[in-house]
Amino acid sequence: MVYLDTSFIAPLFIAEDTSDAVENHLRQIDGTLVTSDWTRVEFASLLARRVRMKELNIAQADAIREAFEVTLLSSFQMLVLSSADCA
């Protein structure tokens, strides 16, 4: 099981200097990909910030969010958060 957080997953959907390296590394991972709803929250915050900074428009952010969700549902096991995770 390999847990991937927002800082690793985001460059797969939003072009960054690290996007190619992240994609190459992802191809080499052997095991189940795992993330959690924390990643969903952080990714939504990242997109909102990019819209506020006018780096993305709302339609672009919505399309990225949709691609992100499709990928999560098809390629990741989602860990369920508990109240203890928030302490």
C-alpha distances in whole Angstrom, upper triangle without the diagonal:
4,7,10,13,16,18,15,16,19,21,19,22,24,26,26,26,23,22,22,20,17,18,18,15,13,15,13,10,8,5,5,6,7,10,13,17,17,16,19,21,21,21,24,26,25,27,30,30,31,33,35,35,37,34,33,35,34,34,31,29,29,28,25,24,24,23,20,20,20,17,15,16,16,12,10,9,11,11,15,17,19,22,21,19,22,24
4,6,10,13,14,12,12,16,17,16,19,21,23,22,23,19,19,19,17,14,15,15,12,10,13,12,8,8,6,6,5,6,8,12,15,15,14,17,19,18,18,22,23,22,24,27,27,28,30,32,32,33,31,30,32,31,31,29,27,27,26,23,22,23,21,18,18,19,15,14,16,15,12,10,10,11,12,15,17,20,22,21,18,21,23
4,7,10,12,10,10,14,16,15,17,19,21,21,22,18,18,19,17,14,15,17,13,12,15,14,11,12,10,8,6,5,5,9,12,12,10,14,16,15,15,19,20,19,21,24,24,25,27,29,29,31,28,27,30,29,29,27,24,25,24,21,20,21,19,16,16,18,15,12,15,15,12,9,9,10,9,13,14,17,19,18,15,18,20
4,7,8,6,7,10,12,12,14,16,18,17,18,15,14,16,14,11,12,14,12,10,13,14,11,13,12,10,7,6,6,9,12,11,9,12,14,12,12,16,17,16,18,21,21,21,24,26,26,27,24,24,26,26,26,23,21,22,21,18,17,18,17,13,14,16,13,11,14,15,12,9,11,11,11,14,15,18,21,20,16,18,21
4,6,6,6,9,11,12,13,14,17,16,17,15,14,17,15,12,14,16,14,13,16,17,14,17,15,14,10,9,6,8,10,8,6,9,11,9,10,13,14,13,15,18,18,18,21,23,23,24,22,22,24,23,24,22,19,20,20,17,15,18,16,13,14,16,14,12,15,16,14,11,13,11,12,14,14,17,19,19,15,16,18
4,5,5,6,9,10,11,11,14,13,15,13,13,16,15,12,14,17,15,14,17,18,17,19,18,17,13,11,9,10,10,8,5,8,9,6,6,10,10,9,11,14,14,15,17,19,19,21,18,18,20,20,21,18,16,17,17,14,13,15,14,11,13,15,13,12,15,17,15,13,15,13,14,16,16,19,20,20,17,17,20
4,6,6,7,10,11,11,12,11,12,10,11,14,13,10,13,15,14,13,17,18,16,19,19,18,15,14,12,13,14,11,9,12,12,9,9,13,12,10,13,15,15,15,18,19,19,20,18,18,21,21,22,19,17,19,19,15,15,18,17,13,16,18,16,15,18,20,17,16,17,17,17,19,19,22,23,23,19,19,21
4,6,7,8,10,11,12,11,12,9,9,11,10,7,9,12,10,9,13,14,13,16,16,15,12,12,11,13,15,13,10,13,14,12,11,15,15,13,15,18,18,17,20,22,21,23,20,20,23,23,23,20,18,20,19,15,16,18,16,13,15,17,14,13,17,17,15,13,16,16,17,19,19,23,24,24,20,21,24
4,6,6,7,9,11,11,13,11,9,12,12,8,9,12,11,9,13,15,13,16,16,15,11,11,9,12,13,12,8,10,13,11,9,12,14,12,13,16,17,16,18,21,21,21,18,18,20,20,20,17,15,17,16,12,12,14,12,9,12,13,10,10,14,14,12,11,14,14,15,18,19,22,24,24,21,21,24
4,5,5,6,8,9,12,10,8,12,12,9,11,14,14,12,16,18,17,20,20,18,15,14,12,14,14,13,9,10,12,10,7,10,11,9,10,13,13,12,15,17,17,18,15,14,17,17,17,14,12,14,14,10,10,13,11,9,12,14,12,12,16,16,15,14,17,16,18,20,20,24,25,26,22,22,25
4,5,5,6,6,8,7,5,8,9,7,8,12,12,11,14,16,16,20,20,19,16,17,15,17,18,17,13,14,16,13,11,14,14,11,12,16,15,13,16,19,18,18,15,14,18,18,19,15,14,16,15,11,13,15,13,11,15,16,13,14,18,18,16,16,19,19,21,24,24,27,29,29,25,26,28
4,6,7,9,11,9,6,8,10,7,7,10,11,10,12,15,15,18,18,17,14,15,14,17,17,17,13,14,17,15,12,14,16,13,13,17,17,15,18,21,20,20,16,16,18,19,18,15,14,15,14,10,12,13,10,9,12,13,10,12,15,15,13,14,17,18,20,23,24,27,29,30,26,27,30
4,7,9,12,11,8,11,13,11,10,14,15,13,15,18,18,21,21,20,16,17,15,17,17,17,13,13,15,14,10,12,14,11,10,14,15,13,15,18,17,17,14,12,15,15,14,11,10,12,10,6,9,10,8,7,11,12,10,12,15,15,14,15,18,18,21,23,24,27,29,30,26,27,30
4,6,10,10,8,11,13,12,12,15,16,15,18,20,20,24,24,23,19,20,18,19,19,18,14,14,16,14,10,12,13,10,9,13,13,10,12,15,14,14,10,10,13,14,14,10,10,12,11,8,10,13,11,10,14,15,14,15,18,19,18,18,22,21,23,25,26,29,30,31,28,27,30
4,7,8,6,9,11,11,11,14,16,15,17,20,21,24,25,24,21,22,20,22,22,21,18,18,19,17,14,16,16,13,12,16,15,12,14,17,15,15,11,11,15,17,16,13,13,15,14,11,14,16,14,13,17,18,16,18,21,21,20,21,24,24,26,29,29,32,34,34,30,30,33
4,5,5,8,10,10,11,14,15,15,18,20,20,24,25,25,21,22,21,22,23,21,18,19,20,17,14,17,17,13,13,17,15,12,16,18,16,16,12,13,17,19,19,16,15,18,17,14,16,19,17,16,19,21,18,20,23,23,22,22,25,25,26,29,29,32,33,33,29,29,32
4,6,8,8,10,12,13,14,16,18,19,20,24,26,26,23,24,22,25,25,23,20,22,23,19,17,20,20,16,17,20,18,16,19,21,18,19,15,17,20,23,23,19,19,22,21,18,20,22,20,19,23,24,21,22,26,26,24,24,27,27,28,31,31,34,35,35,31,31,33
4,6,5,6,9,10,11,12,14,16,17,20,22,22,19,20,19,22,23,21,18,20,21,18,16,20,19,16,17,20,19,17,21,22,20,21,17,18,22,24,24,20,19,22,21,17,19,22,19,17,21,22,19,20,24,23,21,21,24,24,25,28,28,32,33,33,29,29,31
4,6,5,6,9,10,11,13,15,16,19,21,21,18,19,18,21,22,21,17,19,20,18,15,18,19,16,16,20,19,17,20,22,20,20,17,17,20,22,21,18,17,20,18,15,17,19,16,15,18,19,16,18,21,20,18,19,22,23,24,27,28,31,33,33,29,30,32
4,5,5,6,9,10,11,13,15,18,20,21,18,20,20,23,25,24,20,22,24,21,19,22,23,19,20,23,23,20,23,26,24,24,20,20,23,25,24,20,20,23,20,17,20,21,18,17,21,20,17,19,22,21,19,20,23,24,26,30,30,34,36,35,32,32,35
4,5,5,6,9,10,11,13,16,19,20,17,19,19,22,24,23,20,22,24,21,19,23,23,20,21,25,24,22,25,27,25,26,22,23,26,27,27,23,23,25,23,20,21,23,20,18,22,22,19,20,23,22,19,20,23,24,25,29,29,32,34,34,30,31,33
4,5,5,6,9,10,11,14,16,17,14,16,16,19,21,20,16,18,20,18,16,20,20,18,19,22,22,20,23,25,24,25,21,21,24,25,25,21,20,22,21,17,18,20,17,15,18,19,15,16,20,19,16,16,19,20,22,25,25,29,31,30,27,28,30
4,5,5,6,9,10,14,16,16,14,16,16,20,21,21,18,19,22,20,17,21,22,19,20,23,23,21,24,27,26,25,22,22,24,25,24,21,20,22,19,16,18,19,15,14,17,17,14,15,18,17,14,15,19,20,22,26,27,30,33,32,29,30,33
4,5,5,7,9,13,15,17,15,18,19,22,24,24,21,22,25,23,21,24,25,23,23,27,27,25,28,30,29,29,25,25,28,29,28,24,24,25,23,20,22,23,19,18,21,20,17,18,21,19,16,17,20,22,24,28,29,32,35,34,31,32,35
4,5,5,7,10,13,14,13,15,16,20,23,22,19,21,24,21,20,24,25,22,23,27,26,25,28,30,29,30,26,26,29,30,29,26,25,26,24,21,22,23,20,18,21,20,17,17,20,19,15,16,19,20,22,25,26,30,32,31,28,29,32
4,5,5,9,11,11,9,12,14,17,20,20,17,19,22,20,18,22,23,21,22,25,25,24,27,30,29,29,26,25,28,28,27,24,23,24,22,19,20,20,17,15,17,17,13,14,17,15,12,12,15,17,19,23,24,28,30,30,26,28,30
4,6,8,11,12,11,15,17,20,23,23,20,22,25,23,21,25,26,24,25,28,29,27,30,32,32,32,28,27,30,30,29,26,25,26,23,21,22,22,18,17,19,18,15,16,18,16,13,14,17,19,22,25,27,31,33,33,29,31,34
4,6,10,12,12,15,17,21,24,24,21,24,26,25,23,27,28,26,27,31,31,29,32,35,34,34,31,30,33,33,32,29,28,29,27,24,25,25,22,20,22,21,17,18,20,18,15,16,18,20,22,26,27,31,33,32,29,31,34
4,6,9,8,12,14,18,21,21,19,21,24,23,22,25,27,25,26,29,30,29,32,34,33,34,31,30,33,33,32,29,27,28,26,23,23,24,21,19,20,20,16,16,18,16,13,13,14,17,18,22,24,27,30,29,26,28,30
4,7,9,12,15,19,22,23,21,23,26,25,24,27,29,28,29,32,33,32,34,37,37,37,34,33,36,35,34,31,30,30,28,26,26,26,23,21,22,21,17,17,18,16,13,13,14,17,18,22,24,27,30,29,26,29,31
4,6,9,13,16,20,21,19,21,24,24,23,26,28,27,28,31,32,32,34,36,36,37,34,33,35,34,34,31,30,29,28,25,25,24,22,20,20,19,16,15,16,15,11,11,11,14,15,19,21,24,27,26,24,27,29
4,6,10,13,17,18,16,18,21,21,21,23,26,25,26,29,30,30,32,34,35,35,33,31,33,32,31,29,27,27,26,23,22,22,20,17,17,17,14,12,13,12,8,7,7,10,12,16,18,21,25,24,21,24,27
4,7,11,14,15,13,15,18,18,17,20,22,21,22,25,26,26,28,31,31,32,29,28,30,29,28,26,24,24,22,20,19,19,17,14,14,14,11,9,11,10,7,5,6,9,10,14,16,20,23,23,20,22,25
4,7,11,12,10,12,15,15,15,18,20,20,21,24,25,25,27,29,30,31,29,27,29,28,28,26,23,23,22,20,18,18,17,14,14,14,12,9,11,11,9,5,5,6,7,11,13,16,19,19,16,18,21
4,7,8,7,9,12,12,12,15,16,16,18,20,21,22,24,26,27,28,26,25,26,25,25,23,21,21,20,18,16,17,16,12,12,14,11,8,11,12,10,7,7,5,6,9,10,14,17,17,14,16,19
4,5,6,7,9,10,11,13,15,16,17,19,21,22,23,25,26,28,26,25,26,24,25,23,20,20,21,18,15,17,17,13,12,14,13,9,11,14,13,9,8,5,5,7,7,11,14,14,11,13,16
4,5,5,6,9,10,11,12,14,15,17,18,20,21,23,24,26,24,23,24,22,23,22,18,18,19,17,14,15,16,12,11,14,14,10,12,15,15,11,11,7,7,7,7,11,13,14,11,12,15
4,5,5,6,8,10,11,12,14,15,17,18,20,21,23,24,23,22,24,22,23,22,18,19,20,17,15,17,17,14,13,17,16,12,15,18,17,14,13,10,9,10,8,11,12,13,10,10,14
4,5,5,6,8,10,10,12,14,15,16,18,20,21,22,21,19,21,20,21,19,16,16,17,14,12,14,14,10,11,14,13,10,13,15,14,12,12,10,10,12,11,15,16,17,13,14,17
4,6,5,6,9,10,11,12,14,15,17,18,20,21,20,18,19,17,18,17,14,13,15,12,9,11,12,9,8,12,12,9,12,15,14,12,13,10,12,12,12,15,17,18,15,15,19
4,5,5,6,9,10,11,12,14,16,17,18,20,19,18,19,17,19,18,14,14,16,14,11,14,15,12,12,15,15,13,15,18,18,16,16,13,14,13,12,15,16,17,14,13,17
4,5,5,6,9,10,10,12,14,15,16,18,17,16,18,17,19,17,14,15,17,14,12,15,15,12,13,17,16,14,17,19,18,16,17,15,15,16,14,17,18,19,15,14,17
4,5,5,6,9,10,11,12,14,15,16,15,14,15,14,16,14,10,12,13,10,8,12,12,9,10,14,13,12,15,17,16,15,17,15,16,17,16,19,20,22,18,18,21
4,5,5,6,9,10,11,12,14,15,14,13,14,12,14,13,9,10,12,10,7,11,12,10,11,14,15,13,16,19,19,17,19,16,18,18,17,20,21,23,19,18,22
4,5,5,6,9,10,10,12,14,14,13,14,13,16,14,11,12,15,13,11,14,16,13,14,18,18,17,19,22,22,20,21,19,19,20,18,21,21,22,19,18,20
4,5,5,6,9,10,11,12,11,11,13,13,15,13,10,12,14,11,10,14,15,12,14,18,17,16,20,22,21,20,22,20,21,21,20,23,23,25,21,20,23
4,5,5,6,9,10,10,9,8,10,9,11,9,6,9,11,8,8,12,13,11,13,16,16,16,19,21,21,20,22,20,22,23,22,25,26,27,24,23,26
4,5,5,6,9,10,10,9,10,9,12,11,8,10,13,11,10,14,16,14,16,19,19,19,21,24,24,23,25,22,24,24,23,25,25,27,24,22,25
4,5,5,6,8,9,9,11,11,14,13,10,13,15,14,13,17,18,16,18,21,21,21,24,26,26,25,27,24,25,26,24,27,27,28,25,23,26
4,5,5,6,5,6,8,9,12,10,8,12,13,12,12,16,16,15,18,20,20,21,24,25,25,25,27,25,26,27,26,29,29,31,27,26,29
4,5,5,6,5,5,6,10,9,7,10,13,12,12,15,17,16,18,21,21,22,24,26,26,26,28,26,28,29,28,30,30,32,29,27,30
4,5,8,8,9,9,13,13,11,14,16,15,16,19,20,19,21,24,25,25,27,29,29,29,31,29,30,30,29,31,31,32,29,27,30
4,5,8,9,11,15,13,12,16,17,16,17,20,21,20,23,25,25,26,29,30,30,30,32,30,31,32,30,33,33,34,31,29,31
4,5,6,9,12,11,11,14,16,15,16,19,20,20,22,25,25,26,28,30,30,30,32,31,32,33,32,35,35,36,33,31,34
4,7,10,12,10,10,13,14,13,15,18,18,18,21,23,23,24,26,28,27,28,30,29,31,32,31,34,34,36,32,31,33
4,7,8,6,6,10,11,10,12,14,15,15,18,20,20,21,24,25,25,26,28,27,29,30,30,33,33,35,32,30,33
4,6,5,6,9,10,11,12,14,16,16,18,20,21,22,24,26,27,27,30,28,30,31,31,34,34,36,33,32,35
4,5,5,6,9,10,10,12,14,15,16,18,20,21,22,24,25,26,28,26,28,29,29,31,32,34,31,30,33
4,5,5,6,9,10,11,12,14,15,17,18,20,21,23,24,25,27,26,29,29,30,33,34,36,33,32,35
4,5,5,6,9,10,11,12,14,15,17,18,20,21,22,23,26,25,27,29,29,32,33,35,32,31,34
4,5,5,6,9,10,10,12,14,15,16,18,20,21,21,23,22,24,25,25,28,29,31,28,27,31
4,5,5,6,9,10,11,12,14,15,17,18,20,20,23,21,24,24,25,28,29,31,28,27,31
4,5,5,6,9,10,11,12,14,16,17,18,19,22,21,24,25,26,29,31,33,30,29,33
4,5,5,6,9,10,11,12,14,15,16,17,20,19,22,23,24,27,29,31,27,27,30
4,6,5,6,9,10,10,12,14,15,15,18,16,19,20,21,24,26,28,24,24,28
4,5,5,6,9,10,11,12,14,15,17,17,20,21,22,25,27,29,26,26,30
4,6,5,6,9,10,11,12,13,16,16,20,21,23,26,28,30,27,27,31
4,6,5,6,9,10,10,11,14,13,16,18,19,23,25,26,23,24,27
4,5,5,6,9,10,10,12,11,15,16,18,21,23,25,22,23,26
4,5,5,6,8,10,12,13,16,18,20,24,26,28,25,26,30
4,5,5,6,7,11,12,15,17,20,23,26,27,24,25,29
4,6,6,5,8,8,11,14,16,19,22,23,20,22,25
4,6,6,8,8,12,14,17,20,23,25,22,23,27
4,6,9,11,14,17,19,23,26,27,25,26,30
4,7,10,13,16,19,22,26,26,23,25,28
4,6,9,12,15,19,22,22,19,22,25
4,7,10,13,16,20,20,17,20,23
4,6,9,13,16,17,14,17,20
4,6,10,13,13,11,14,17
4,7,10,11,10,12,15
4,7,8,6,8,11
4,5,5,7,10
4,5,5,7
4,5,5
4,6
4
